[in-house]
Amino acid sequence: MKKQKRIAVINDFSGFGRCSLTVSLPVISAAGIQCCAIPTAVLSNHTGYEDYFFDDYTDKMKYYYSKWENLGLEFDGIYTGFLGSERQVDIVEDFIKRFSDKHTKIIIDPVMGDDGRTYATFTPGLCRRLGRLTRHSDIMTPNLTEACILTGMPFNDKQKEISSLINICEKLIESGAKNIVITGIEDKNSISNFIYDTQEGYCVYSSEKSGKTRAGTGDVFASIIAADSLRGIKLEDSVKRAADFVSKAIKASDELNIPPQDGVCFELFMRDLIV
Ligand code: PXL
């Protein structure tokens, strides 16, 4: 009998809005992987809404995972998402040092913004620290906005060209990243993901735009990539699966008139994710 895989997910807990841990827990569990959560903050709802309650968890994180150290826990993967401050990035780096070895897959989603805009908690210092954190990653999954911020490029249509995407990825590789998926490259009718795999080279996976831009889609996407990487699935195949799943959930969310900030109704399609 093979051992069950286990991943630590470091992300915020937003009670409403379908993002971060409330997405990762079900999506990763559906793949048969034990998903162990470390909250970076507790929010009533994500920051895409005008008003929200935000309880920062920075001061508690080390106490929290020191108990995991006492339990002797080990992880096959570590996946990080929304981090609210520079100090929190230092804590995540400490967690990676303590809980990973050469077999641990590290997936870093440098959550900072979308659609050319940064989120409410963004600062240039946080960006610099997140850029350094990606040195540890086996896979990083920035959207185009985040990839531009991390490499100091302006966010514009020119960056959607293959030559620019290669240039961006080469800069990220120079900073220590290994494999990169630039997500959510939108055109009028299509949405593409640019995959830069250090073993396999680069490729693009495009699908028809199925509906409105929605909150939390990056978290659904990265959770599938994280689970698949622990299952040994090739990055390109994983990106196709994740993109098709997100596209289906966006379409259904539009049909059900779900407000875009409420995310995607992935719950209706969990069957597709069960391994
Ligand atoms: O899905 C990205 C995300 C995660 N966590 C929080 C957010 C956002 C985007 O707005 O506000 C708290």
Boltz pocket constraint, residues with backbone or C-beta under 6 A from the ligand:
constraints:
  - pocket:
      binder: B
      contacts: [[A, 12], [A, 14], [A, 19], [A, 20], [A, 43], [A, 45], [A, 46], [A, 47], [A, 48], [A, 82], [A, 111], [A, 119], [A, 215], [A, 216], [A, 217], [A, 218], [A, 219]]
      max_distance: 6.0
